[in-house]
Amino acid sequence: MSSSARSYTSSSSRSSVSGFSSISSNTHDAVQDRNMQFIWWIANRLTSYDEEMHKEILDDFFMPDAKYIHPALTIEGRYNIRKVFRVWTSLNKDEPEVTNIVFDGHTAIISLVQNLRPRLFPLLHLQVPATTTLHFKDTPAGPMIYSQQDSWTLEGIVQSMPLLGWWYDHVVRNILGAVLTSAGGFLHTANQTTGYLQFRAEEVQKLSTEIIEKSSAEIQSRSKEMTLKAHTMVDQAKDTVEKRVASAREEVEKMRQLMRPTGNPKAITGKDAA
């Protein structure tokens, strides 16, 4: 990044801040342009390896308890952020390059390329895509950054390594794609089979319930019919027995009537015989 691009004047930055904080008589597009100029100025100075530029941004636009989040660490406070900056710049030689910024007025997403060139091994150079997210808060002094989060993707780190990147793109991705596709097909078939079996099980359960209910109803109906028939037969047998008993009594009475004498016959004695 050229020095002219990073040497945005303080008066311009403060003018941008005023446009950032409130909309004046300028048109919306003009305000947007000013805000973008401001955030580009912030990003370029924040990623610069010039300690004075970095210190100016921290002192003027970072809140005292601002938080810095990195894939390897999390710290709070401007002083601690400066310490991390010093360690990083002492280990790495080349500055990152800002490639794109998306800014909505309160959150800035900065796309950049980290140029990893260790000072101990200057011939080693890796370019890793990264993202820095700045969160702003409105304060009486103007917009202040309360959080900075740096994100490095595993894909970007792997692809920055020549041989490992080729192997990752042409071997690992293809194998993982085939494995996941096969697994997805298997899961789809398993889900379909499970759904079909569940549907059939519900049908069988429903049919069994209907058969049980129908059988129970038939059993209850037949039981009522048999009970009614049994009561009828008992009543009929009782009537028959009563009729036969009555008839037998009549016969016995008739026999008694026949066996009784009709007149008063005299007793036959020996005297009468003489």
RAGICOR-V698303 format. One record per residue. N is the residue number from 1. RES is the residue in one letter. PHI is phi in whole degrees, 0 to 359 (NA if undefined). D_CENTER is the distance of its C-alpha to the mean C-alpha in whole Angstrom. Layout:
BEGIN
[[N/RES/PHI/D_CENTER] [N/RES/PHI/D_CENTER]]
END
This chain:
BEGIN
[[1/M/NA/44] [2/S/289/48] [3/S/291/49] [4/S/294/50] [5/A/291/46] [6/R/267/45] [7/S/259/48] [8/Y/291/47] [9/T/290/50] [10/S/295/49] [11/S/296/50] [12/S/294/48] [13/S/296/45] [14/R/293/46] [15/S/297/47] [16/S/294/43] [17/V/297/42] [18/S/296/44] [19/G/291/42] [20/F/289/39] [21/S/285/39] [22/S/215/41] [23/I/272/41] [24/S/266/45] [25/S/282/47] [26/N/294/46] [27/T/288/44] [28/H/298/40] [29/D/295/41] [30/A/296/43] [31/V/294/41] [32/Q/298/38] [33/D/299/41] [34/R/294/42] [35/N/298/38] [36/M/293/38] [37/Q/299/41] [38/F/296/40] [39/I/289/37] [40/W/295/38] [41/W/298/41] [42/I/301/39] [43/A/297/37] [44/N/294/40] [45/R/283/42] [46/L/292/38] [47/T/269/38] [48/S/289/42] [49/Y/272/44] [50/D/283/46] [51/E/296/46] [52/E/293/48] [53/M/298/45] [54/H/296/42] [55/K/296/44] [56/E/299/45] [57/I/296/41] [58/L/298/40] [59/D/289/43] [60/D/268/43] [61/F/233/39] [62/F/254/37] [63/M/291/37] [64/P/303/38] [65/D/256/35] [66/A/301/33] [67/K/252/30] [68/Y/243/30] [69/I/244/27] [70/H/231/28] [71/P/306/26] [72/A/254/28] [73/L/197/29] [74/T/219/29] [75/I/224/32] [76/E/228/33] [77/G/101/36] [78/R/297/38] [79/Y/296/41] [80/N/291/38] [81/I/296/37] [82/R/296/40] [83/K/299/41] [84/V/297/38] [85/F/301/39] [86/R/296/43] [87/V/296/41] [88/W/295/39] [89/T/292/42] [90/S/282/45] [91/L/266/43] [92/N/252/42] [93/K/267/44] [94/D/260/43] [95/E/286/41] [96/P/286/38] [97/E/244/38] [98/V/282/36] [99/T/251/35] [100/N/198/33] [101/I/222/32] [102/V/242/30] [103/F/222/31] [104/D/251/30] [105/G/107/32] [106/H/228/30] [107/T/227/28] [108/A/245/29] [109/I/252/28] [110/I/255/30] [111/S/268/30] [112/L/212/33] [113/V/243/34] [114/Q/278/35] [115/N/268/38] [116/L/274/38] [117/R/223/42] [118/P/302/43] [119/R/295/46] [120/L/283/47] [121/F/229/46] [122/P/295/47] [123/L/286/47] [124/L/278/44] [125/H/222/42] [126/L/238/38] [127/Q/249/36] [128/V/246/32] [129/P/295/30] [130/A/215/29] [131/T/224/27] [132/T/243/29] [133/T/247/27] [134/L/250/29] [135/H/250/28] [136/F/258/31] [137/K/227/32] [138/D/286/35] [139/T/228/38] [140/P/304/42] [141/A/274/43] [142/G/118/40] [143/P/291/37] [144/M/232/36] [145/I/273/33] [146/Y/251/31] [147/S/203/29] [148/Q/234/29] [149/Q/233/26] [150/D/261/27] [151/S/232/25] [152/W/242/26] [153/T/274/24] [154/L/297/25] [155/E/299/26] [156/G/296/28] [157/I/295/30] [158/V/294/30] [159/Q/291/31] [160/S/286/34] [161/M/266/36] [162/P/307/38] [163/L/290/38] [164/L/296/34] [165/G/297/33] [166/W/297/35] [167/W/296/34] [168/Y/294/30] [169/D/289/30] [170/H/262/33] [171/V/246/32] [172/V/298/28] [173/R/298/26] [174/N/295/28] [175/I/295/28] [176/L/297/24] [177/G/298/24] [178/A/295/26] [179/V/296/24] [180/L/293/20] [181/T/296/22] [182/S/296/23] [183/A/297/20] [184/G/296/18] [185/G/297/21] [186/F/297/22] [187/L/296/18] [188/H/297/19] [189/T/297/22] [190/A/297/20] [191/N/295/18] [192/Q/297/21] [193/T/297/23] [194/T/298/21] [195/G/297/20] [196/Y/295/24] [197/L/297/25] [198/Q/296/23] [199/F/297/25] [200/R/295/28] [201/A/297/27] [202/E/295/27] [203/E/297/30] [204/V/298/32] [205/Q/297/31] [206/K/296/32] [207/L/296/35] [208/S/297/36] [209/T/297/35] [210/E/297/38] [211/I/296/40] [212/I/297/40] [213/E/296/41] [214/K/294/43] [215/S/297/45] [216/S/298/45] [217/A/295/46] [218/E/295/49] [219/I/297/50] [220/Q/297/50] [221/S/295/52] [222/R/294/55] [223/S/298/55] [224/K/295/56] [225/E/298/59] [226/M/295/60] [227/T/297/60] [228/L/297/62] [229/K/297/64] [230/A/297/65] [231/H/298/66] [232/T/296/68] [233/M/297/70] [234/V/297/71] [235/D/297/72] [236/Q/296/74] [237/A/297/75] [238/K/295/76] [239/D/298/78] [240/T/299/80] [241/V/297/81] [242/E/297/82] [243/K/296/84] [244/R/293/86] [245/V/297/87] [246/A/297/88] [247/S/296/90] [248/A/297/91] [249/R/296/92] [250/E/297/94] [251/E/297/96] [252/V/297/97] [253/E/295/99] [254/K/297/101] [255/M/296/102] [256/R/295/103] [257/Q/295/105] [258/L/293/107] [259/M/279/108] [260/R/279/109] [261/P/289/113] [262/T/274/114] [263/G/254/118] [264/N/239/119] [265/P/298/121] [266/K/276/124] [267/A/283/123] [268/I/277/126] [269/T/238/128] [270/G/288/131] [271/K/291/133] [272/D/295/132] [273/A/290/133] [274/A/286/136]]
END
